[in-house]
Amino acid sequence: MKNIEMTQLYETLLCSPGMKESVKVDLRISRKSILLLSQIIQKGLTDSGAQSSEFATIAGTESSHELQEMLKNCLEKANLFELDERLAKLMKN
């Protein structure tokens, strides 16, 4: 699919009935997976690449903030928040 078609598809899915309802999810995943997932999501929300910026645009600021909060919560529960911050500093340099 072309990028325009993908954008329209995701916009349609994200505005479907019930998509804004909260859902409780109980996950049991490794710290490694949490750290990798946080890096992938952060990269998707902040990268300036064409596809990444399209995702951030489609998701909107509300969803982006919600994802950031969820990541922060997961990192804190896994005792990885400081490590993630330090990795982010290293990646910027």
MDAnalysis code that builds the backbone (N, CA, C; Angstrom):
import MDAnalysis as mda
import numpy as np

u = mda.Universe.empty(279, n_residues=93, atom_resindex=np.repeat(np.arange(93), 3), trajectory=True)
u.add_TopologyAttr("name", ["N", "CA", "C"] * 93)
u.add_TopologyAttr("resid", np.arange(1, 94))
u.add_TopologyAttr("resname", ["MET", "LYS", "ASN", "ILE", "GLU", "MET", "THR", "GLN", "LEU", "TYR", "GLU", "THR", "LEU", "LEU", "CYS", "SER", "PRO", "GLY", "MET", "LYS", "GLU", "SER", "VAL", "LYS", "VAL", "ASP", "LEU", "ARG", "ILE", "SER", "ARG", "LYS", "SER", "ILE", "LEU", "LEU", "LEU", "SER", "GLN", "ILE", "ILE", "GLN", "LYS", "GLY", "LEU", "THR", "ASP", "SER", "GLY", "ALA", "GLN", "SER", "SER", "GLU", "PHE", "ALA", "THR", "ILE", "ALA", "GLY", "THR", "GLU", "SER", "SER", "HIS", "GLU", "LEU", "GLN", "GLU", "MET", "LEU", "LYS", "ASN", "CYS", "LEU", "GLU", "LYS", "ALA", "ASN", "LEU", "PHE", "GLU", "LEU", "ASP", "GLU", "ARG", "LEU", "ALA", "LYS", "LEU", "MET", "LYS", "ASN"])
u.atoms.positions = np.array([
    [0.843, -1.186, 0.000],
    [0.000, 0.000, 0.000],
    [0.883, 1.242, 0.000],
    [0.384, 2.265, -0.606],
    [1.101, 3.530, -0.622],
    [0.927, 4.225, 0.721],
    [1.815, 5.165, 1.000],
    [1.778, 5.880, 2.281],
    [0.454, 6.592, 2.509],
    [-0.121, 7.176, 1.477],
    [-1.396, 7.889, 1.621],
    [-2.500, 6.910, 2.000],
    [-2.501, 5.744, 1.373],
    [-3.503, 4.724, 1.690],
    [-3.335, 4.216, 3.111],
    [-2.084, 4.003, 3.544],
    [-1.825, 3.554, 4.912],
    [-2.280, 4.601, 5.920],
    [-2.027, 5.855, 5.623],
    [-2.454, 6.940, 6.509],
    [-3.964, 6.932, 6.646],
    [-4.674, 6.820, 5.544],
    [-6.136, 6.788, 5.581],
    [-6.646, 5.566, 6.334],
    [-5.999, 4.434, 6.151],
    [-6.390, 3.211, 6.846],
    [-6.245, 3.387, 8.351],
    [-5.088, 3.867, 8.810],
    [-4.871, 4.045, 10.244],
    [-5.792, 5.114, 10.831],
    [-6.019, 6.202, 10.098],
    [-6.941, 7.228, 10.589],
    [-8.336, 6.644, 10.764],
    [-8.755, 5.789, 9.844],
    [-10.063, 5.144, 9.933],
    [-10.121, 4.209, 11.135],
    [-9.087, 3.399, 11.323],
    [-9.050, 2.464, 12.450],
    [-9.042, 3.194, 13.790],
    [-8.282, 4.281, 13.872],
    [-8.148, 4.992, 15.139],
    [-9.398, 5.770, 15.534],
    [-10.277, 6.041, 14.594],
    [-11.501, 6.762, 14.957],
    [-12.713, 5.830, 15.007],
    [-12.463, 4.520, 14.972],
    [-13.544, 3.538, 15.094],
    [-14.170, 3.611, 16.483],
    [-15.451, 3.235, 16.600],
    [-16.103, 3.244, 17.915],
    [-15.364, 2.369, 18.926],
    [-15.208, 2.885, 20.114],
    [-14.581, 2.138, 21.192],
    [-13.073, 2.242, 21.270],
    [-12.436, 2.898, 20.321],
    [-10.978, 2.967, 20.316],
    [-10.421, 3.836, 21.445],
    [-11.225, 4.721, 22.008],
    [-10.741, 5.579, 23.093],
    [-11.034, 5.001, 24.474],
    [-11.680, 3.832, 24.505],
    [-11.976, 3.194, 25.790],
    [-10.698, 2.643, 26.398],
    [-10.591, 2.744, 27.716],
    [-9.439, 2.181, 28.425],
    [-9.588, 0.671, 28.542],
    [-8.468, -0.011, 28.439],
    [-8.437, -1.461, 28.535],
    [-7.323, -1.839, 29.510],
    [-7.631, -2.720, 30.446],
    [-6.617, -3.178, 31.384],
    [-5.884, -4.360, 30.763],
    [-4.555, -4.262, 30.726],
    [-3.733, -5.305, 30.135],
    [-2.724, -5.757, 31.183],
    [-2.705, -7.047, 31.463],
    [-1.754, -7.615, 32.414],
    [-0.694, -8.353, 31.615],
    [0.508, -7.782, 31.582],
    [1.596, -8.367, 30.799],
    [2.683, -8.920, 31.697],
    [3.263, -9.978, 31.277],
    [4.444, -10.541, 31.931],
    [5.516, -10.646, 30.846],
    [6.350, -9.625, 30.755],
    [7.406, -9.633, 29.747],
    [8.742, -9.317, 30.410],
    [9.795, -9.676, 29.740],
    [11.134, -9.484, 30.294],
    [11.527, -8.006, 30.275],
    [12.476, -7.659, 31.109],
    [12.994, -6.288, 31.130],
    [13.595, -5.936, 29.774],
    [14.241, -6.901, 29.179],
    [14.835, -6.699, 27.856],
    [13.770, -6.263, 26.854],
    [12.638, -6.942, 26.863],
    [11.547, -6.611, 25.937],
    [10.969, -5.231, 26.229],
    [10.858, -4.890, 27.511],
    [10.350, -3.559, 27.878],
    [11.288, -2.480, 27.360],
    [12.585, -2.676, 27.548],
    [13.557, -1.694, 27.088],
    [13.539, -1.570, 25.565],
    [13.479, -2.691, 24.870],
    [13.420, -2.659, 23.400],
    [12.135, -2.004, 22.909],
    [11.016, -2.351, 23.530],
    [9.738, -1.762, 23.141],
    [9.748, -0.254, 23.356],
    [10.317, 0.187, 24.461],
    [10.362, 1.625, 24.725],
    [11.195, 2.342, 23.669],
    [12.308, 1.746, 23.265],
    [13.153, 2.353, 22.237],
    [12.426, 2.429, 20.891],
    [11.723, 1.371, 20.557],
    [10.995, 1.341, 19.283],
    [9.893, 2.399, 19.260],
    [9.126, 2.481, 20.336],
    [8.032, 3.456, 20.384],
    [8.570, 4.879, 20.408],
    [9.591, 5.134, 21.208],
    [10.168, 6.477, 21.253],
    [10.711, 6.879, 19.896],
    [11.363, 5.950, 19.231],
    [11.900, 6.238, 17.898],
    [10.770, 6.554, 16.921],
    [9.687, 5.800, 16.993],
    [8.542, 6.033, 16.113],
    [7.856, 7.361, 16.370],
    [7.887, 7.830, 17.620],
    [7.230, 9.093, 17.959],
    [8.110, 10.309, 17.728],
    [9.423, 10.120, 17.719],
    [10.305, 11.285, 17.651],
    [11.158, 11.368, 16.403],
    [11.340, 10.282, 15.671],
    [12.197, 10.323, 14.485],
    [11.652, 11.284, 13.449],
    [12.561, 11.857, 12.707],
    [12.148, 12.793, 11.669],
    [12.000, 12.117, 10.307],
    [12.160, 10.808, 10.259],
    [11.979, 10.074, 9.008],
    [10.538, 10.154, 8.526],
    [10.326, 9.961, 7.255],
    [8.997, 10.122, 6.657],
    [7.945, 9.227, 7.295],
    [8.229, 7.929, 7.413],
    [7.237, 7.016, 7.971],
    [7.005, 7.270, 9.449],
    [8.060, 7.547, 10.204],
    [7.922, 7.777, 11.631],
    [7.100, 9.018, 11.908],
    [7.379, 10.090, 11.178],
    [6.631, 11.316, 11.409],
    [5.168, 11.147, 10.991],
    [4.916, 10.302, 9.992],
    [3.534, 10.012, 9.602],
    [2.802, 9.324, 10.741],
    [3.468, 8.380, 11.397],
    [2.844, 7.690, 12.524],
    [2.496, 8.674, 13.626],
    [3.420, 9.563, 13.970],
    [3.175, 10.541, 15.017],
    [2.015, 11.461, 14.629],
    [1.919, 11.807, 13.369],
    [0.827, 12.659, 12.893],
    [-0.507, 11.930, 12.978],
    [-0.521, 10.678, 12.556],
    [-1.748, 9.883, 12.594],
    [-2.195, 9.665, 14.038],
    [-1.256, 9.324, 14.907],
    [-1.585, 9.029, 16.303],
    [-2.119, 10.262, 17.018],
    [-1.607, 11.422, 16.695],
    [-2.043, 12.638, 17.350],
    [-1.327, 12.843, 18.679],
    [-1.416, 14.058, 19.183],
    [-0.682, 14.386, 20.404],
    [-1.230, 13.655, 21.621],
    [-2.542, 13.486, 21.689],
    [-3.141, 12.797, 22.842],
    [-2.638, 11.361, 22.941],
    [-2.661, 10.643, 21.838],
    [-2.184, 9.257, 21.829],
    [-0.683, 9.184, 22.067],
    [0.057, 10.135, 21.529],
    [1.499, 10.169, 21.744],
    [1.829, 10.345, 23.222],
    [1.118, 11.262, 23.877],
    [1.333, 11.478, 25.309],
    [0.944, 10.235, 26.110],
    [-0.133, 9.596, 25.705],
    [-0.588, 8.375, 26.378],
    [0.466, 7.267, 26.259],
    [1.044, 7.119, 25.070],
    [2.096, 6.123, 24.866],
    [3.337, 6.452, 25.698],
    [3.697, 7.730, 25.743],
    [4.855, 8.144, 26.542],
    [4.633, 7.817, 28.020],
    [3.424, 8.081, 28.524],
    [3.100, 7.776, 29.929],
    [3.147, 6.278, 30.193],
    [2.614, 5.492, 29.259],
    [2.627, 4.043, 29.405],
    [4.061, 3.521, 29.448],
    [4.908, 4.049, 28.564],
    [6.311, 3.644, 28.552],
    [6.994, 3.994, 29.864],
    [6.760, 5.197, 30.324],
    [7.361, 5.640, 31.585],
    [6.938, 4.705, 32.725],
    [5.666, 4.374, 32.761],
    [5.132, 3.485, 33.787],
    [5.787, 2.101, 33.706],
    [5.898, 1.551, 32.515],
    [6.518, 0.229, 32.332],
    [7.988, 0.252, 32.737],
    [8.696, 1.302, 32.336],
    [10.114, 1.411, 32.674],
    [10.317, 1.540, 34.179],
    [9.439, 2.301, 34.837],
    [9.540, 2.455, 36.287],
    [9.263, 1.138, 37.002],
    [8.239, 0.411, 36.562],
    [7.905, -0.867, 37.187],
    [9.019, -1.886, 37.012],
    [9.745, -1.804, 35.906],
    [10.838, -2.732, 35.631],
    [12.174, -2.215, 36.173],
    [12.142, -1.073, 36.863],
    [13.371, -0.445, 37.386],
    [14.372, -0.152, 36.275],
    [13.867, 0.313, 35.129],
    [14.712, 0.615, 33.976],
    [14.665, 2.077, 33.558],
    [13.964, 2.901, 34.324],
    [13.768, 4.294, 33.916],
    [15.104, 5.034, 33.810],
    [15.955, 4.911, 34.831],
    [17.251, 5.594, 34.801],
    [18.125, 5.074, 33.669],
    [18.125, 3.776, 33.477],
    [18.915, 3.193, 32.391],
    [18.450, 3.733, 31.042],
    [17.147, 3.817, 30.848],
    [16.592, 4.334, 29.602],
    [17.003, 5.787, 29.387],
    [16.967, 6.592, 30.442],
    [17.376, 7.995, 30.328],
    [18.852, 8.101, 29.948],
    [19.676, 7.282, 30.569],
    [21.110, 7.313, 30.274],
    [21.394, 6.849, 28.843],
    [20.667, 5.838, 28.388],
    [20.814, 5.387, 26.997],
    [20.409, 6.494, 26.027],
    [19.352, 7.194, 26.357],
    [18.889, 8.292, 25.504],
    [19.965, 9.379, 25.405],
    [20.618, 9.687, 26.526],
    [21.695, 10.686, 26.508],
    [22.860, 10.220, 25.650],
    [23.202, 8.938, 25.768],
    [24.296, 8.396, 24.963],
    [23.976, 8.438, 23.474],
    [22.735, 8.158, 23.134],
    [22.326, 8.131, 21.728],
    [22.328, 9.532, 21.119],
    [22.083, 10.559, 21.948],
    [22.089, 11.937, 21.451],
    [23.501, 12.394, 21.127],
    [24.485, 11.869, 21.861],
    [25.885, 12.287, 21.665],
    [26.516, 11.605, 20.516],
])
